[in-house]
Amino acid sequence: MFSLNDLRETKVYQEALEEGIEQGRQEGRQEGRQEGELAAKIASIPRLFLLGLTVEQIAQALELDIEQVRNIIESNS
């Protein structure tokens, strides 16, 4: 009989496990990059507003939603 432990020792299982772990790492790195990019955009909104850019200009430049930009400006006022 082929047990779960026997399966875990097979090369196919080990390769699939390694592939799954690597895919998870790649997805995690991508998600982290996206979160970092968004955080940088959000941090720059108040500075851009103080420089005289309109909410619409900031939203367009940072590729963000106008409401999101408005909310951040209002929360920093």
Buried (B, 14 or more C-beta within 10 A) or exposed (E): EEEEEEEEEEEEEEEEEEEEEEEEEEEEEEEEEEEEEEEEBBEBBBEBBEEEBEBEBBBEBBEBEEEBBBEBBEEEE
